[in-house]
Amino acid sequence: MILRGLASCFLPAESIELLPQLYRAANTRITQRTWQDLPLRRLPWAPHFILVGPKTASSAEALAFVLQQLGRAIIVGRVTAGASTGAIDVPLLADGFVPPTRPYY
């Protein structure tokens, strides 16, 4: 959700696919798309530079990656934490789920 909202601010109003993932257990492709209706001002053509470092992780790391891949940002800094694996809840029987793990940086 954070990735979709932030990326939408830096991209045009059309729906753009972000960071597709494969949920192997169900052989299902999960995609996030930018929001077309955004209550914030968009800056789709302004140059963007994103500073990253060893403590950059999770959605911040994913945002830097997505905007770089879409040609919308130049990434500046050091190697990131490598903790942008994406996480989904794993459904279980009897209406339960296993939440994603919470890594410590």
N, C-alpha and C positions, 0 to 999 in steps of 0.2 A: 504494500500500500504506500509506504514512504517513497519507494523508488518510482512508482507511477506518478505520484503527485509532483515530486521534484523534477523528474525528467520532463513532464508535461510543460513546465514553466520555460524550458529552454528549447522546445521543439514546436513546429507548426501545429495548428489546430486539428489536423487530420489524425486519425487513429494510427499509431505506429507501434509495431511489435517490439517489445523489449525482452531481452534475456529469456528465450524459450527454454523450458526444462522438460525432461522426460521422467515421469514417475514409472520406473521399470516394473514394479510389482503388478501394476494394472495396465501396463503398456499404454499409458495415457500421456499425451503431450499437454503440458501446462504452459500457458502463455500469459504474459501481462502486456497490456496495451496502454498507451498514453490516453489521458482523458481528453475528450473533445470539448466538453463544457468545463471550463476552469474559471473559478471566481477571481483569479489573480491575473495580473498583467503578464503576458508572455513576452519573452525576449528571444525569439527564434533566430534572429540574424545577427545579434550582438556577439562579438568574440568572447569566448569563455576560457578561463584558465583555472584548473583545479589543482590545488596543492595537496599532495599526499605524502605519507610517511609510514613508519613502522606501526603506528597506532591507528592507521586508517583501516577500518574493517567493516563488515556487515553491509548495510545499505549504502554507506558512504563509498565503499570500495566498488559496489555494484554500479552506483551512479557514475563514478569516474569511468569505469569500463564501458558502460553503455554509451555515454556521451562521446567517448573517444571513438568507439566503433562506428557511431553514426556520423562521425566527422564534425561534431559540434563542440568539442573541447580539446584543449591541449593540456596534457597531464604533466605537472612539474613536481619534482621532489625525489623521494627515495622509494625503495621497494615497500609495498604495503604488507599488511599482516597475512594476507592469503586466506582470509576467513569469510569470503563471499561465496559460500557454497550453495546458498539458498536453502530454505527449510520449509517443509510442509508437515502438517499433522498426519500421522499414520493412523487410519481408522482401524478399530478393533471390533470384535463381535460385542453384542449387548450395549450398543450406544456409547462405547468408550473410545479414547484415542490416546496415542502416545505423542506428547509434544516434542518438538525438536530440542536437542541438547543445547545448553547455554555454555559456550566456550568462555574461558577467561583469557584476557589478553595481557 
